[in-house]
Amino acid sequence: MCHVLVIEDDFLIADHIIQLIERAGGTSFDQAASQDEAIDAARLRPPSIILSDVNLSAGTGPAAVEAIILEHGPTPVIFVTGTREACYLSRPSMIVLDKPINEQALIAAFQSLAPA
């Protein structure tokens, strides 16, 4: 079972990501539009993997991811962003992809990082 947390404040982009990841093997999903929503969602159900934008309408993806990792331990992360330079986190199980979304690259990144 692979539970995915998608942190994205644009509903259409989040929905598109969820559809792609579901095809790639994601089995359950939570969606958060802000930093606080993401942290709360992870507290209710810790994710197996996180897909996050960097800039959110309230807070940032990297700050949410950092808080989640500090609370729940190492978690694979894929940042999907139009502002790569604002993605200041760097860990071994972290990939940064650019927007617009390259569907094949996103699926490949998910399959390489997602727990079996």
C-alpha positions as CSV (number, residue, x, y, z in Angstrom):
1,M,0.0,0.0,0.0
2,C,1.4,3.4,-1.0
3,H,-0.2,6.4,0.6
4,V,0.6,9.6,-1.2
5,L,0.4,13.2,0.1
6,V,0.0,15.7,-2.7
7,I,0.8,19.3,-1.6
8,E,-0.5,21.6,-4.4
9,D,-2.7,24.7,-4.1
10,D,-4.0,24.5,-7.7
11,F,-6.8,22.0,-7.6
12,L,-6.5,21.1,-11.3
13,I,-2.8,20.4,-11.1
14,A,-3.3,18.4,-7.9
15,D,-6.0,16.3,-9.6
16,H,-3.8,15.7,-12.6
17,I,-0.9,14.6,-10.4
18,I,-3.2,12.2,-8.5
19,Q,-4.5,10.7,-11.7
20,L,-0.9,10.1,-12.9
21,I,0.3,8.6,-9.6
22,E,-2.7,6.4,-9.4
23,R,-1.8,4.9,-12.7
24,A,1.8,4.5,-11.5
25,G,0.8,2.5,-8.4
26,G,-0.3,5.0,-5.7
27,T,-3.1,3.4,-3.7
28,S,-4.5,6.2,-1.5
29,F,-4.2,9.9,-1.5
30,D,-4.5,13.0,0.6
31,Q,-4.4,16.5,-0.9
32,A,-3.3,19.6,0.8
33,A,-3.4,23.2,-0.5
34,S,-1.3,24.8,2.2
35,Q,1.6,24.2,4.5
36,D,-0.6,23.7,7.6
37,E,-3.0,21.4,5.8
38,A,-0.1,19.2,4.6
39,I,1.3,18.9,8.2
40,D,-2.2,18.1,9.5
41,A,-2.9,15.5,6.8
42,A,0.5,13.8,7.6
43,R,-0.4,13.7,11.3
44,L,-3.7,11.9,10.5
45,R,-2.1,9.5,8.0
46,P,1.7,9.6,7.5
47,P,2.5,9.4,3.8
48,S,4.7,6.8,2.1
49,I,5.8,9.5,-0.4
50,I,5.1,13.2,-0.8
51,L,4.6,15.1,-4.1
52,S,4.8,18.9,-3.5
53,D,4.8,22.2,-5.2
54,V,7.2,24.8,-3.7
55,N,5.2,28.0,-3.6
56,L,1.8,27.6,-2.0
57,S,-1.0,30.2,-1.3
58,A,-0.3,29.8,2.4
59,G,3.3,28.7,3.3
60,T,5.7,26.6,1.3
61,G,6.1,23.0,0.2
62,P,9.7,22.7,1.5
63,A,8.7,24.0,4.9
64,A,5.8,21.5,5.0
65,V,8.0,18.7,3.9
66,E,10.7,19.6,6.5
67,A,8.1,19.6,9.3
68,I,6.7,16.3,8.1
69,I,10.1,14.6,7.9
70,L,11.1,15.9,11.4
71,E,7.9,14.5,12.8
72,H,7.6,11.2,10.9
73,G,11.1,10.4,9.7
74,P,12.6,10.1,6.3
75,T,10.1,10.2,3.5
76,P,10.7,10.2,-0.3
77,V,9.7,13.5,-1.9
78,I,9.1,14.7,-5.4
79,F,8.9,18.5,-5.8
80,V,7.0,19.5,-8.9
81,T,7.5,23.2,-9.3
82,G,7.9,26.2,-11.6
83,T,10.4,27.7,-9.2
84,R,13.2,25.1,-8.9
85,E,15.6,27.7,-7.4
86,A,13.2,28.1,-4.4
87,C,13.5,24.4,-3.5
88,Y,16.1,24.6,-0.8
89,L,15.8,21.0,0.6
90,S,18.1,18.4,-0.6
91,R,18.1,14.8,0.6
92,P,19.0,11.5,-1.1
93,S,15.4,10.5,-1.6
94,M,14.3,13.8,-3.1
95,I,13.7,14.7,-6.8
96,V,12.9,18.1,-8.2
97,L,10.8,18.2,-11.5
98,D,9.9,21.3,-13.4
99,K,6.4,22.5,-14.4
100,P,4.8,22.1,-16.8
101,I,4.5,18.5,-15.8
102,N,6.2,15.9,-17.9
103,E,4.0,12.9,-17.3
104,Q,6.6,10.3,-18.1
105,A,9.2,11.9,-15.9
106,L,6.8,12.2,-13.0
107,I,5.7,8.6,-13.3
108,A,9.3,7.4,-13.6
109,A,10.3,9.5,-10.5
110,F,7.4,8.1,-8.5
111,Q,8.2,4.5,-9.4
112,S,11.9,5.0,-8.5
113,L,11.1,6.5,-5.1
114,A,7.8,4.9,-4.0
115,P,8.1,2.1,-1.5
116,A,7.3,-1.3,-3.0
